[in-house]
Amino acid sequence: MVFRVQDPSMLKQVKVGDKVQFEAERAAAGITITKLQKGR
């Protein structure tokens, strides 16, 4: 699946393979990630 991010700078805190927790909202343009943090 492809998700949009509300603020592209959020992606700087994670890298490929990291486990993450996120919050998302559904909009007409698709699903947008509104909060992102590394998981445990």
KEKE-3310 file (N, C-alpha, C; in steps of 0.2 Angstrom, whole numbers, plus 5000, padded with zeros to 4 digits):
npx = (5004:5002:5005:5001:5011:5008:5017:5032:5044:5043:5048:5061:5065:5064:5070:5071:5065:5063:5052:5036:5025:5009:4997:4983:4973:4958:4955:4948:4958:4965:4973:4981:4996:4997:5004:5019:5030:5044:5043:5042)
npy = (4994:5011:5026:5043:5057:5068:5078:5078:5079:5070:5058:5058:5053:5039:5023:5012:4996:4999:4997:5004:5015:5023:5036:5038:5047:5046:5053:5062:5061:5050:5039:5047:5049:5055:5056:5049:5038:5029:5012:4999)
npz = (5000:4997:5006:5009:5017:5029:5033:5025:5032:5043:5039:5040:5052:5053:5045:5031:5036:5049:5063:5065:5073:5069:5065:5055:5043:5033:5018:5003:4994:4997:5010:5023:5032:5048:5060:5066:5072:5079:5082:5095)
capx = (5000:5005:5002:5004:5012:5006:5023:5038:5050:5042:5051:5068:5066:5064:5073:5068:5065:5061:5045:5034:5018:5007:4990:4981:4966:4956:4953:4946:4964:4968:4975:4987:4999:4997:5008:5023:5036:5047:5040:5047)
capy = (5000:5018:5031:5050:5059:5075:5082:5074:5079:5065:5052:5058:5050:5032:5021:5005:4991:5001:4996:5011:5016:5029:5038:5040:5049:5045:5059:5061:5060:5044:5039:5052:5048:5062:5055:5044:5037:5022:5007:4996)
capz = (5000:4997:5010:5009:5023:5030:5033:5023:5037:5048:5036:5042:5059:5052:5039:5029:5040:5056:5065:5066:5075:5065:5065:5048:5042:5027:5014:4996:4990:5000:5017:5024:5039:5052:5066:5064:5077:5079:5087:5100)
cpx = (5004:5001:5005:5006:5010:5012:5029:5044:5049:5046:5058:5070:5066:5068:5070:5070:5063:5054:5043:5027:5015:4999:4989:4974:4964:4953:4951:4952:4968:4970:4981:4989:4999:5002:5012:5029:5038:5044:5045:5048)
cpy = (5006:5023:5038:5052:5067:5080:5078:5074:5073:5059:5052:5054:5042:5030:5014:5000:4992:4999:5003:5010:5023:5030:5040:5043:5048:5051:5057:5059:5053:5044:5043:5050:5055:5062:5049:5043:5030:5018:5004:4989)
cpz = (5000:5001:5009:5016:5024:5030:5031:5028:5042:5045:5038:5048:5058:5045:5037:5034:5047:5057:5067:5069:5071:5066:5058:5048:5034:5024:5007:4992:4992:5007:5018:5031:5042:5058:5064:5070:5077:5084:5091:5098)
residu = (MET:VAL:PHE:ARG:VAL:GLN:ASP:PRO:SER:MET:LEU:LYS:GLN:VAL:LYS:VAL:GLY:ASP:LYS:VAL:GLN:PHE:GLU:ALA:GLU:ARG:ALA:ALA:ALA:GLY:ILE:THR:ILE:THR:LYS:LEU:GLN:LYS:GLY:ARG)
# end
